Amino acid sequence: MPEGCQYDAREEFQRDRATLADLGLESFLGADGLTDLLSLFSQDNLPAVELIRMIQRLHTPGYEQARFHVSAATADGVIAPDLPPGFYWQDELARVLDWAESQGRKP
């Protein structure tokens, strides 16, 4: 008996843009990947908060690395976020990453 999914993820995606659980992360990168994620959002196919975090982690430069240090950097006065929790400007993310590096912190 074969193991794994009975469907070929690439074939499914090429045929009708369907995504399977084993579809590679790279499928969600770039302009088409962002469009695919936004289409999932528009169709209520995934919980909104999880989808927003996924988009941030994949498409906001520096977010994935900085997110581990934002709380400590904020407490240390490195940034004072003025957006809702979990959302940061690019200059804030850059300052957090610079701070984390100067502190010898790793993601």
N, C-alpha and C positions, 0 to 999 in steps of 0.2 A: 504494500500500500504506500503511495507517495506521501511524503511529509510536506507540510507547509500549506499555503493557500492554493486552492484549486484554480485561481485566476492569475493571469500574468499581469502584474501591476502596470507595466509599461504599455501593454496592449490595451488594457482597460482605459488608461489615461489618454492614449492616442485616439481611441475610437470615440469616446464621448466625454473626455475630461473627468472621468470618474476617478476617485482616489480610494486606495485600499490602505489598510493599516500598515502594510509593509512598503509603501511608497517612500522612496528616499527623500531625505531632507532637502536635497538640491532641487527637488521639484517645486519647492515653495520659495525659492530664491529668485531674484531678478524681477523684472516688470511683470512677466507672465505669472510667476509665483505669487506675487502680491495681488494681482488681479484674481487669481484662483482663490486665495484666502478671503479677499473681499467678497467674492461671489458666494462663498460659504457663509459669510457673515450675513449677506443680504437674504439668504434663504433660510436663516435660522437653523443651519445644520449643526452648529456647534455652540456651546455656551459662549455668550458675548465676551465675558471677562477673560476666559481662557484664550479665545481667538485674538483679542486685543493684545494680550501678553505675548502670544506667539508672533504676531506681526511685529511688535516692538523688538523682540529678541532677534528676529531674522532680518529686519529692515532698518532699524535705527542704529547707525554707526556708534559703537562703543557701549551700547545698552547692556549687551550680554555680559561683558566683562565688568562694567561699573556697578551693575545691580547688586552685586555681593557686598559692595562697600558703601553704598549710599547712606545707610543709617549711621554708620560710624563717622563718615565724612560730614554728614549734617550735624551730628552731635559735636564734632570738633570745629564746627563753624566754617567748614570749607565751602559749603553751599547753603543757601536758604531757599529751597524750592518754593515757587509761587504758583505751580500747577497742582492739580489734584494728585494725591499720592500715587506713585508709580510712573509718573510722567515727568520727564526732565528735558531741559533745553540742551542742545549740543555743547554749549560752553560749560554747562554744569557737569555733564558727563566727562568732558575733557579734564576739568578740575578734579573730579573724583578720581579719575584714572591716574593723573599726575600725583595726587596725594597718596593714593594706594601704593604706587611705585616708590615714592619717597619714604613710605613707612615699611617697605619690604613686604607688603601684603600681596597675596596671590588670590586669583579668582576662585 
